[in-house]
Amino acid sequence: MMRLRFNLLAILLFLVSSSVSAWADDYTDTIEIFKNAGASSAFFDNSYGYAVFPIIGKGGIGIGGAFGKGRVYKKGARVGDTSMAQLTIGWQLGGQGYRQIIFFQDQRAFEEFTTGKFEFGAQATAVAITAGASASATTAGTSASASGGQHDATTVGIYNKGMATFTIAKGGLMYEASIGGQKFTYKPSK
């Protein structure tokens, strides 16, 4: 039974990542979407830097996972690359794609993220919700906001411990009641 779940999960993640990559916009488009999405636009003028992920694919059948590649910017200039991985356990079924941006309030928060391996706890994960709806939540590690679609995005947030995270749904449907945190790696540009 466990082997069957892993096989189904592998197939689901493959399908989500291959279909999601066709939706992927470049980094400039993603940044522009967040610049035009309500309160997140103000963070560009007041943050020390940010990490942007044009697409994160997420899928699960009992056991799930998510993955995305991004870029890190300091004062508007690209300084490196990042990736995000997440493993979740609990009741979940389906797949989805979403955009994510993490703002760093100051140099301390930026350096904490760019140490090479950074992790948000399970309670700090922002999950995008269905189109046409919006929600926000503040958690122990970050401020997180979720929004319906890339053209009707509404974001509200504040810094918490020097970071603010926003997500915008791209597509898919996922039912879940799971636990798991996001882990990030960072590689500076050459």
Summary of the structure (lengths in Angstrom):
residues: 190
radius of gyration: 15.6
end to end distance: 46.1
largest distance: 51.3
contacts: 661
relative contact order: 0.21
helix: 25%
strand: 49%
